[in-house]
């Protein structure tokens, strides 16, 4: 019969990129203590990556060696695992929209869950708890706009909207407009003003 570490590694290698591997999901293979020990050993050897407490992932094999799974895939998988919304932070959103050329120094994602720190190889990713309005329209351009404006702040929101809104599709503008119900007044008011002229 194959050893527990061998069976865990076989299980991990069959998983798609960024699939979380948690000790509790491996208890059909062995006891909790033995599973924990095997996972820790694999993390030390580089066969698995310890992303955060209790969550491991398989590194991606490339012609140039092993690398961490893609960050967006990791965020999507962890969001499903934890039942949370996880989206790129405001500085990244502003950069994607061309509102700033500043590249964020820290990798920050916003979450509906608690603050956490993820380790993806050499990169540390900060998950920061955010209010509900900053997580609105999570997988759409409108949501990216909301997070970029939140990062820019009340002083720059009107200028930001002038720059972004002409590039939005009608559908994305509608999503932005619908989110006004949960936005703070300093953001909801300039969005409402744009609707008058739309």
C-alpha positions in Angstrom: 0.0 0.0 0.0 1.3 3.5 -0.9 2.4 5.7 1.9 0.2 8.7 3.1 2.7 11.3 1.8 2.7 9.6 -1.6 -1.1 9.6 -1.7 -1.4 13.3 -0.7 1.1 14.3 -3.4 -0.7 12.2 -6.0 -4.0 13.9 -4.9 -2.4 17.4 -5.1 -0.8 16.8 -8.5 -4.2 15.9 -10.0 -5.7 19.3 -9.0 -6.1 22.3 -11.3 -3.9 25.3 -10.7 -4.7 27.3 -7.5 -7.0 24.7 -6.0 -6.7 25.0 -2.2 -5.5 21.9 -0.3 -6.7 21.9 3.2 -5.9 19.3 5.9 -9.6 18.7 6.6 -10.2 17.6 3.0 -7.5 14.9 3.3 -8.7 13.1 6.3 -10.0 10.2 4.1 -6.3 9.5 3.5 -5.0 9.5 7.1 -5.2 11.0 10.6 -5.1 14.8 11.1 -1.7 14.7 12.7 -0.2 12.6 9.9 -1.8 14.8 7.3 -0.5 18.0 8.9 3.0 16.6 9.2 3.0 15.5 5.5 1.8 18.9 4.3 4.4 20.8 6.4 7.1 18.5 5.0 6.0 19.2 1.4 5.9 22.9 2.0 9.5 22.8 3.4 10.6 20.8 0.3 8.8 23.1 -2.1 6.5 20.5 -3.4 3.5 22.5 -2.0 3.2 26.1 -1.1 1.7 27.2 2.2 -0.5 30.1 1.2 -1.8 30.9 4.6 -2.7 29.1 7.8 -4.3 25.8 6.9 -4.3 26.4 3.1 -1.7 24.9 0.7 -1.5 24.9 -3.1 0.5 23.1 -5.7 3.2 25.2 -7.4 3.0 25.5 -11.1 5.8 23.7 -13.0 7.2 25.7 -15.9 10.3 25.3 -18.2 12.0 27.9 -15.9 11.1 26.1 -12.6 8.3 26.3 -10.1 6.2 29.4 -9.7 3.2 30.4 -7.5 -0.3 29.9 -9.0 -1.7 33.0 -10.7 -2.9 35.6 -8.1 -6.4 36.1 -9.7 -6.9 32.4 -9.7 -5.8 32.1 -6.1 -8.2 35.0 -5.1 -11.1 33.3 -6.9 -10.5 29.9 -5.4 -10.1 31.3 -1.9 -13.3 33.4 -2.3 -15.1 30.1 -3.0 -13.4 28.2 -0.2 -14.2 30.9 2.4 -17.5 32.1 1.0 -16.2 35.6 0.7 -15.9 38.3 -2.0 -12.3 39.0 -2.8 -11.3 41.7 -5.4 -8.2 43.7 -6.3 -7.7 46.8 -4.2 -8.3 50.4 -5.2 -4.7 51.3 -6.2 -4.7 48.3 -8.7 -8.1 49.3 -10.0 -7.0 52.9 -10.6 -3.9 51.7 -12.4 -5.9 49.3 -14.6 -8.2 52.2 -15.6 -5.3 54.5 -16.4 -6.2 56.9 -13.6 -2.7 56.6 -12.1 0.6 55.4 -13.5 1.7 54.6 -9.9 2.2 50.8 -9.5 1.1 49.7 -6.1 4.0 48.9 -3.8 2.0 46.3 -1.9 -0.3 43.7 -3.4 -3.7 44.4 -1.7 -7.0 42.7 -2.3 -10.2 43.7 -0.6 -12.3 41.1 1.1 -15.7 40.7 2.9 -13.9 38.5 5.4 -11.2 39.2 8.0 -7.8 40.7 7.3 -5.3 38.0 6.2 -1.9 37.7 4.7 -1.2 35.3 1.8 2.3 34.1 0.8 2.7 33.3 -2.9 6.3 32.5 -3.3 8.3 35.7 -2.8 5.2 37.8 -2.9 3.1 38.8 0.1 -0.6 39.6 -0.7 -2.6 41.6 1.9 -6.3 40.8 2.2 -8.0 43.8 3.8 -11.5 43.8 5.1 -13.6 46.4 3.2 -17.0 47.9 3.6 -19.8 46.3 1.5 -20.0 49.3 -1.0 -16.3 48.8 -2.0 -17.1 45.2 -2.9 -20.1 46.1 -5.1 -20.3 44.6 -8.6 -17.3 42.4 -7.8 -16.6 40.9 -11.3 -17.4 43.8 -13.5 -15.8 47.0 -14.8 -18.3 49.0 -12.7 -16.9 47.4 -9.6 -13.3 48.3 -10.7 -14.5 51.9 -11.1 -16.0 52.0 -7.6 -12.8 50.7 -6.0 -10.6 53.1 -8.0 -12.8 56.0 -7.0 -12.7 54.9 -3.4 -8.9 54.9 -3.5 -8.8 58.3 -5.2 -11.1 59.8 -2.5 -13.7 62.6 -2.4 -11.4 65.3 -3.7 -10.8 63.5 -7.0 -14.0 61.6 -7.6 -15.5 64.1 -10.0 -12.4 64.2 -12.2 -12.1 60.4 -12.1 -15.7 60.0 -13.2 -15.2 62.4 -16.1 -12.2 60.4 -17.3 -13.9 56.9 -16.9 -17.5 57.3 -17.7 -17.2 58.0 -21.4 -15.4 54.6 -21.8 -18.1 52.6 -20.0 -20.6 50.6 -21.9 -24.3 51.3 -21.1 -24.5 48.1 -19.2 -21.5 48.9 -17.0 -22.8 52.5 -16.4 -26.1 51.0 -15.3 -24.3 48.7 -12.8 -22.4 51.7 -11.5 -25.7 53.7 -11.2 -27.4 50.8 -9.4 -24.6 50.7 -6.8 -25.4 54.3 -5.7 -27.8 52.9 -3.1 -24.8 51.6 -1.0 -22.2 54.2 -1.9 -21.2 57.0 0.5 -22.8 60.3 -0.4 -19.5 61.8 -1.7 -19.5 59.2 -4.4 -23.2 58.7 -5.0 -23.9 62.4 -5.6 -21.4 62.9 -8.5 -22.6 59.6 -10.1 -26.2 60.8 -9.8 -25.3 64.1 -11.4 -23.9 62.2 -14.4 -27.2 60.4 -14.8 -29.0 63.6 -15.4 -26.8 64.3 -18.5 -26.7 60.6 -19.7 
